[in-house]
Amino acid sequence: MNPSPLVNTRQDGPVFLIGINRANKKNCVNHETALQLIDVFEKFNEDPTLKTAVLYGEGGTFCAGYDLESVSKAEHQNVADDFFDKYRYMGPTIMKIKKPLIAAIEGYAVAGGLELSLMADLRVASPSAKFGVFCRRVGVPLIDGGTVRLPRVVGLARALDLILTGREVGAQEAFQWGLVNRIAEEGKTIEEAIKLGKLIASHPEMCMLTDRESTYYSLDHTEEESFANEFESTKVLAESIKGARKFMEEQKSKKSKL
């Protein structure tokens, strides 16, 4: 009998659901889980039927970080020589994700789990969700993009508040900071994230992906470079014209029915 996968996947229309499946470990990631997450995200990148993805944790907790039991046994050191050229301990955290990703967060998203959530373009949380750099408390550094992404999402002062203190931040404060985009009803976080994924997938894809890419490009380039790069998005003009024509036809149809 094959053991249960450490990462569950399923498809809901255009939305690809990715569930960390170590509920008995608060969905802490070990190296084998990291490898499975990498495989799943590579599938998401390459499968044209998958337009958006939702990352969540099974059993009511998003992810409580890297598995410290694994660290205590030095299991995390047994990795391929070239592993850290493309990946990190949590797995896909420095991969280039080609399409929109939403994190559906219940329970804890702390330490490496917070870093996993920061991979996402958007974060939907339950009212009881908790965030924090809890690894500060045990002397483990952020190594999965936390020091890079967190200040970009919430600003330098708030990022340093979390990084230096290791304190817990609730969903409401995270929402006020912009760390969380939406707070769902308790128990409906994944459902809300799927709705959001389907909304995003309903838009003309090439244009949406181009604007997404241009937005991220502007974070690492000068204003002049970013303006020039944005103008290159005229390559999707044909899709824009098609969309405009469809809109005008719908408007004419509505008027004719009045």
N, C-alpha and C positions, 0 to 999 in steps of 0.2 A: 504494500500500500504506500503510495507516494505521500510525503508530508505535505501539509497545507502550504501554499505559496506564502512568502513573506510580503508580497505585494499583490493585492487583488486588482483586477481590471474588468471593466465592462463598458459598453457603449450605449448611450441614450441619444439616439439620433446623431447629430453632429458632435455631441459632447462625449469625451473620453474620460471615464472616471478612474482615478488611480488611488487605491486605498492601502496605506501601510497596515500590515496585518500582523502586528505583534502586541495585541491588546494586553496580554499578560505581562508585558514589559513596558507598558505605557507608550507603546510604539516607538521605543528607543531603537535607533538604527545600529546594527552591527555591520561588519564588512559584507556579509552575504546579502543583507537587505539593501545595502548601498549598490551592490552589483545588479540586483534585480530592478531597483529604481532606475539605474542607468539604462538597462535594456528597455524598460517600459517607455522612458522618455525618448529614446532613439526611435522606437516604434511610432510614438506620437509625432515626432518631427517628420517622419518619412511617409506616413499613411495619409493620402489626400482626402480620405473620407472623414478624418478626424479634424475638425475645424477649431475646437477649443478643448481645454482639459480642466478637470477639477481634481485637485489633490486634497486628500482628507486622511484621517486616521480612523481605523475601525475601533468600535467599542467605546466611543465617546471621548477620546483624547486624540488630539492632532499628532503631536510628537513631543516627547520630553527630552529630546536630544540624542547624543550618542550613548551607546550602552556602556556604562562605566564598569560593569562586570567584565565586559570584553576588554576594556582598557586595562583593568587591573591584571589581566592575564596576558597583556601585550599582544592580543590577537590582531589589533589594528595595525601592527607593524608588518604583518605577513601579507604584503601587497606586491603586485607586479612592479618592476623597476620603473616603468613608464606611466604608472597609474596617475601620479600627481601632475603629469603634463596636461591632462585633460579633465581630471576629476578632483574631488576632495573626499574627506572621510565620510561625509553624509551621502556621497554619491554624485548626483548630477548638478550640484549647486553652482558650478561655474560653466556648465554647458550652455551653449547658445540655444535657447528655446525659440523655435521659429514661429510659433503661433500663440495666441493668448492663453494664459494659465491663470486659474483662479484657485486660491486656497480657501477651503471650507474648514473653519477652525472651531472645534469644540474642545473643552477642557484646556489642557496645557499646550502652548506653543512656546517652548522655552529652550534656551541654550541653542544647540544645533537645530532643534525644531523651529525656533524663531528664524534661524537662518534659512531653513527650508521654505518657510512661509514667505520670506523676502524674495525668493525666486519668482514668486507669482506677480502678475501685473496688478491683480486686485485680490483683496482679502475680505471674505465674509465671515463674521464671527457670531457665536451664540452670546447671549448676555452674560453667561458665566465663564466665558473664555478668559484665560490668563496668559500674559506675555511676560518675558523677562530674560535677562542674560544670567540665568541661574548658574551657569558654568563659572561665573566669577567667584562663587562661594567655595569652589573646590580647586581653584587654581588651574582651570583648563581654559586656554585662550579661544577666542573666536577665530576660526580658520576656514569657515565655509562661506565667506563673503559678507559676514555680519558687519565688519568695520567699514566695508565699502558701500553696501546697500542701505544700511540703517540711516546714516546721516542724509542720504539722498531722499529717503522717504519722509523722515520726520524732522530733518534739520539737525545741525551740529549740536546745539545745546541739549535738545531732547535725547539725541542719540547718546551723548556723553552721560546724561543722567542715567540711562539704562545700563550703559557699558561700565561705568565706574561704580555704581551702587549695587548692581545685581538685584535690584528690588523688583517686586511683582507689580505689574500694571494690568488693571482690569479692562474689560471690553469698552466701557464707556470712555475712559481716559484715552485708550488706544484710538477710539473713533475720533475724539476731539483733536488728537495729534495728527490724524491722517494715516496712522498705521493700519487702521481698519477702514474699509470703504463703506461697509454696510453691516448693521447688526440685525440678524434674523431672529425670529421667534425661537425659543428654546426647543431643540429637537428638530428644527427645520432648516438647519444651516446648509446641509448638502442640497436639499430641495431648492433653496433660494439660489445657491451657486449654480445649479443646473439651469435654472431659469435665466440667470445672467449670462451663462455660456451660450444658451440658445439665442438670446437677444443679440449677442455679439456675432454669432454665426449667421444670423439672418441678413446681415449687411453684405454688400458686394465685397468679396474677400480681398482682391488684389489691392484695392484702394485702402481698405482698413489696415492691411498688413504693412503697406508702404508708410502710412502715417505713424503706425506703431514704431516701425524701424527708424523713421526720421526723428521721432521724439527721443528715443534712446540715444541716437547718434549725437543729439545736441548736448547731452550730458558731458561728453568727453571732448568736445570740439569748440572752437571759437564761434562767436556769433556769426562772423562772416562765412566761415566754413559751413555752419549749420543752415544759413539762408541758402547757400549754393546747393547744398545737399537736398534741402526741401524742394527747391525748384525742379530737381531731377525727377520728382514725383509726377511730372507731366507725362511720364511714360504710361501712366494709367489713365490718361485723358480719354481714351476710347471707352473705358469702362464708365467714366464719369458721364460721357455723352449718352451712353446707353441707359444709365440710371436716370438722367434728366429726362430723356424721352419717355421712359416708363412712367415717371412721375406726372408728366404733362398729359399722357394718355389716360392715366387714372383720374386726373382732375377733370378732363373733358367728359369722361364716362360718368362721373358724379354729377356734373352740371346737367348732362342730358337726362338724368333720372329725376331731376327736380321738377 
